[in-house]
Amino acid sequence: MKRVKLIRLELRTTSRRTARHHLQSVVFRCTLCFLVPFSGTVAAQNRSGFEKPPILRASQLAPATLLNGNNFHVDNAVPTDGLTADFTIRSDVGTFQAHGLEMLRIRIAEIPAIVELENTSKTKVFAQSVARNAARPIAAAGQMIMHPVDTIQGFPAGVGRFFGRVGLGAQKIKEAATEPEESSASERAGEVAGRSLQTTRDIFGYEQERRDLAKQLHVDPYTTNPILSKQLDDIALTAFRAHVGVTTTMSVFIPGSMAITATRVVSTWVWDTPKADLILMDRKKLEENRVPETSVNAFMRNHAFPLSVQVAFVEDFAHVAEVPGAASIVALAATAESENQARFLADCLDMIATYHKTQTPLIKIIARGTVIGRDRAGVIIVPAEVDYVSWTRQMSYFANRSDLISPKRSVWLSGQMSPLAKKNFDNLGWVVNENIESLEGVKDSQ
């Protein structure tokens, strides 16, 4: 009987201990859940050793001048997808999503332009011109909604594919290079009609009016911001029809912002050169640099590249065209599925071209998965326009790629790595260079 009582007592004690431990565990988990969102640096690590991309504070990723200003602020909580940050901009002219720090700079720079164009459309002289010429009224920016075009779960087609299984990338290159040149009859008819209307406008200076307006506002005439693009269209068309000159006075300046990611020369080209001439110039340069015709055709047909980005890409390519394997970059660029991917490749090419010119000359370029170079000293260079790299399965695969094993290998990031990702890359023999805005003037760390 005593033994039974002892067993019951032990069971009761064990039950209390278990309950107490369970309560402590619940409290600990609740505390952790409370702390993580505010820490901004903790990424959940599962049993496999990989991280779940964290939600970071905006101030950890971008300078203060891009987070608050006249007519706008950026949400403090910024989700990441393992490579790219997803910023939310709230402004007096609407809410915008910016996938990556580069796009944040561009969208912030566009806000004063949107405000300026809205104010211009309300002036008495402009309103009278619209009425006299029966031009369509200019829609207020506040009445327009900007929807992400190619969004998948909040992110457009991301740059993660460039660090995944190389075989998938090779297949995409093949598909893009062999895509049929001809469209369906209905598509061709629509394209012809659209080109006819655009040509009629261009003959009389509409396109130049639009480019001049963009130049005054210091924005990309080929912006993919639907709000700004529509305003440029409407005001340029109205000014063209009414023969009214449009003069803007930009009263808002945002330090650190930029409208076009390219050199000053390229920026001048996209403002001062007709669209058709830019397209012909790009094709001619690629052909002169002996890029295979299939790659040229696939690249030039890829609508993921805004024309301004295409021009910058081709200009940078010219600086490395003589490096063996350089043409593979064009073939890879032909497979870009979104502006996000197009800009990533254009920025990677810009980084590696700068490395070639200012660091150690490259002797080989391989675009397998992503852009990779090998310099004269035998160092493997991987440039990456990314914001925050988490240690994910995908990143582990890339860091351990058998074709990248070398005594000297380095990765050059425009952003940063998580502590765990940095530790693992270091352990695998990679030299990690973080927060590299430009490779020009940076000493080679090898």
N, C-alpha and C positions, 0 to 999 in steps of 0.2 A: 504493500500500500504506500509506504514511504517512497519507494522507487517510482511509483506512478506519479506521486505528488512532485517529486524532483523533476521528472520528465516534463510535467505540465509547466512547472516553474521555469525550466530552461526554455521551453517553447515560447512561453509568455515573454521571457526576457529577450529571446532572439527576435520575436515579433516586434517588440518595442525598439530594439536596436536597428532592425531592418527599416522600420517606419521612420526612425530618426535619420538614418542614412539617406533614405528616399527623400525626406523633407530637405535635408542639407543639399542633396543633389539638385532638387527642384529650385531651391533658393539660388544655388550657384549658377544654374543655367539661366534663370531669370535675370540675375545680375549681369551675366555675360551678354545676354541679349540686349540689356539696357546700355551697357558700356560700348559695345562694338560700333553701333551707328555713329557715336559721338567721337570715337577714337580716331576714325578716319584713316588709320594705318593698319588695322588688323584685318587680315584676310583669313577666312575660315579654312582650316586645313583638315581634310578628311583622312580616313585611315590609309588611303593609298599614297599619302604624302603630297597630293596635289592641292592647290588652293582654289577656293571659289573667288573669282574676281570681286574685289570689294567696292563699296560705295565710299568715295573719298570726299573730302572737303574741297571746294573749288579753289581755295587759296593754296592748296598743295600742288595744284597743277598749272595755275595761270597767275600772271602778275596782277596786282590789285587794280591797275588801270583798265584791265579788261573785265573786271567783275562788277564795277559800279561806275556810273557816269551820268551825264545828262540824258534823261529820258529812258534809262535802262538799268537793270541789275541782273546778275546771274544767280540762279538758285545755288544754295550752298552745297546741297547733296548732289554729287555727280556719280552716277553709275559707271562702271567700266566693264568691258567684255573680255578682259585678259590682255588687251593691247590698246584699245581706243577708249577715250572718255566721251560720255554723252552729256553735253552741257545743255541747259535750258535757259534761254534768254527771255526775260520779260521786259517789254518796253511799251512806250506809249503808242506804238504803231503795230503792236501784235506780239505774239509769243513765237519764238523760233527755236528749233533744235539745231545744235551744232555738234556734229560728230567729229570730235578731234579738236585739238588746240588751233590748228591752222584754220579750220572752218569757223571757229569761234572768233578769231581775229577778223576774218572776212565779213562775217555777219554783223559784228559790232561796227565795223567801218561802214557798213551799208545803212545803218539806222539813221545817221544824220542826213544821208542822201534821200532816204524815203521821206523824212520830215520836210526837207527842203523842197522836194518835188510836190508834196502835198500843199505846201504853202504857196508855191509858184502857181499851181492850178487854181488857187483861190483869188489871185490878184485881179483887179478890175480889168486891166488891159487884156489879160489872157482870157478871162471870162467873156469879154466882148468879142474877141476873135473867134472863140468857139461858137458863139451864137450866130455871128455873121456868116461863118463858113459851114454851119450845120454839122460841125464835127461832134463826135460822140463825147459826152461828158467824162471827165477823169474820175475814176472811182477813188473814194477815200481809202487810204491804207487801212484805217481802222475797221473798214467794212470787209476787208479781205482776210481770208484765213490761209495760213501757210501749212500745207500738209506735206510731211516727208513723202517723197516720190516712191522710193523702192525700199520701204521699211519692212523689216522682218523682226518682230518682237521688239520694236522700239529702235533697232539699229538697222541701217541700210546694209546691203551686201558688204560684209566686213573684210578687213585685211588679214584675218586669221587664215584664210585659205592659202596665203603665200607661205605659211609656215607649216602646212599640213603635209600629207602624203604627196610626194613629188609626182607620182604617176598621174594623179588627177589633174595637176597643172599641165603635164605634157599632153594629156588628152584634150584639154581645153584649147591648147595652142593649135593642135592639129585641126580641131573643129573650126576654130576661127579662121585659120589660114585656108581652109578648103570650103568655106561657106559659099554657096552659089552667089554669083554676082547679080543675077537678075531677080527682081521681085515679081510679085504677082501683077497681073494686068491692072487690077483695081488700085494696088499700091502705087504703081507707076503713074497712073492717071492722077491720083491725088497729089503725088509729088510734083508732077508737071504743073498742075493748077497752082499749087503753092508757090513754086518757083516763078511762075509767070507773074503772079501778084507781087511777089517780093522784087522781081526784076523791074517791074513797072515803077515801083516805089523808088528803087535804088537809082534808076536812070535820072530821076528828078531830085536826087539828093537826100531821100529819106534816111537811108542807112548812115550817111555821113552826119546828118543831123543827130541821129541817135548816138553815134560814136563821140561826137563833139560834146554832147550833153554828159555822157559818161565821163569824159575826160575832165570836164569842169567839176564834176562831183567826186573825182578820184576813185571811181568804182569800175569794175569789170563790165564792159559792154556786153559780154557773153555770160553774165551772171546766171546762176540757176535758182536764184531767189525769185519765186514767182511774183511776189509783191513788187519788188524793185523792177523786175523785167517788164511787167505790165505797165508800170508808171513810165518807164523809159519809152516803151512803145507808144503809149497814148500821147504823151507830151511831145515827143519827136514828130509823130504823125500830125498832131494838131498844129504845131509850129510850121511844119512843112506845108500843109494845106493853106494855112492862114498867112504864110510869109511873115511870121512873127519871130524875131530872134529871142532866144531864151538865154537869159543871163542869170546865173545863180551866184549867191554869195554865201559860201559855207561858213557859218558862224560857230560851228561846233567842231572841235578837234579832239581826237582820242589818241593820246600817246600810245605807241606800240602797236597800233592797228595797221592793217595793210589790206589793200583791195585785191592785189594780184600777186601770187607767189611766183615771182620770176625776176629776171634782171630788169634794170631800168630800161635797157634797150628794148627788151621784149614788151614791156608795158607800153612804151611809145609806139611800137609796131601795132599792137591791138587797138590802140586809139586812132592812129593816123593812117592805117592801111585798110583798104576795102576787104571785106570778108573773103570774097572769091580769090583775091590776090594772096591772102594768107594761106588759104588751102592749097593753091597751086605751088606756093613757095615751100610749104611743108613737104608736099609730095616730091618736088624736084630735089630737095636736100636729101631725102631718104634714098631716092634713086641714085643720086650722085655718090652717095656713101655706100653703094653696092648692097643695099638691103634687098633680099629676095622679093620679087614682085608679089608673091602670095602674101607675104608679111605686110608689105606696104598697103596692099588693098584691104586686108583685114583690119589693119590699124586705122586707116583713113575712114573706114566705114563705122568704126566703133563710136557710137553716140555717147558713151560714158564719159568721154573726154570733152569738157567744154573747150571751145576753140582756143581760148587764152592758155589753157593748160597744155593743149596739143602743141601750140607754138613753142612754149617753154620747154616741153619734152624734146622736141626735134632740135631745138637750139642746143640743149645740153648734150643730146646724142652726138651732135657734130664734133664735140670735144673729145669723145672717146671712140669715135667710129673706127679709128685705125687699130684699136685694141682687138686682138683675136677674140671672137665670140660675142662682140658687142651687138651684132644684129639680133641675137637671141632676146635682147631686152625689148626690141620692137615687137617680136613675135609674142612675148609674154604680155606686153601692154595691150595687144589686140584682144586678149581674153578678159580684160577688166569688165566687171559686171555692174559697176556703179561709179559715181563720181568719187566716192570715198576711196575705192580701189585705184581709180585712175590717178588721183592726187597722190596716193601713197607711192605708186610706182614712179611718178614724175619727180617727187621729192627724193626718193631713193636714188634715182638717176642723177639728180642735181648734186646730192651728197657725194656720190662716187666719182662724178666728173670733177668736182672740186678737189677731192682727194688726189685724183690723177694729176691735176694741174699744180697743186700746192704742197702735197706731201711726197709720196714716192710713186713714180710712174707705174701704172698697171701693165702686166704682161698678159693678163687673161681676164675675161668676164664670162661668167656662167649665170644664166637666168633659169635656174632649176628651182622651182618653187618661188624663190624671191631673187633679188638682185645680189650677186656675189662677185667679188673681185679678188684677184691675187696680184700682189705687187712684186716689184723686182727683187725685194728682199725675201720673198717667199711667204709673206704674211697674207692670210685670208682676211678679207674685209667684208663685213655684212652691214650695210647701212639700213636703218629702219626709222621711218617717220612714225613714231608711236608715242603714246602718252604715259601709259603705266603697264609694265609687263608683269603679269602674275605667273607663278609656276604652275602651269596647267599641263595636262597630258600632251597637248599639242606642242607646247613650248619645250617639254622634255624630249619629245621626238626630234624637234629641230636641233636642240643642243647636242644630241647624241647622234646626229646624222653621220653615217660612216664615210660619206664623201667629203665631209668637212673636218675630218680628223687631221690635225696638223700641230706641230710644235709651236707654231705661231698663228693664232687666230684671234680676231677681235670683232666686236660688235659695237657699232656707233649708233647711239640712240638720241633722238631729239628730246625724248622724255626720260623716264627713270624706270628702274626695276624695283619690285618688292624686295625686302630683305632676304626672303627665302630664295627667290629667283636669282638674285645677285650671288648669294652663297653657292648655289648649285652650279651656276655658270663658272664661277671662280674655281670650284672644285674640279670642274671638267676641263680646266685649262684655258678658258676664254678670258681675254682682257676686255672688260666692260667699260665703255666710255659713255657717260650719261649726260643729259642736258646739253647736247651739242647742237647749237642753233646753226652753226656753219662750220665746215671743216677748214675753211680758209683761215690761215693764220694760226691754226691749232697745231701744236707740236705733236709729232708722231710719238705715241706712248710705247711703241714697240722697241 
